[in-house]
Amino acid sequence: MVRSDAERSFRLEDWEYDRERVDGFDYDIDAVLIEFADAPDESELSRVLNAWGVQPGLFVYPWESDDPR
């Protein structure tokens, strides 16, 4: 089931991390924000992701990822 929310907006950030720290607790030390964008709705979100070369189908739920946050 997919739920849509007309009031939902998105903040996208592209960070670069130090390869030596990415597996540790302090993975974000010396991280650099490469670019960011705000998308007021899902259609703009899709446009930004496409412009960045990101395939939306690659996203998974947080509990299915290795994201330390």
Buried (B, 14 or more C-beta within 10 A) or exposed (E): EEEEEEEEEBEBEEEEEBEEBEEEEEBBEEBEEEEEBEBEBBEBBEEBBEEEEBEEEEEEEEEEEEEEE
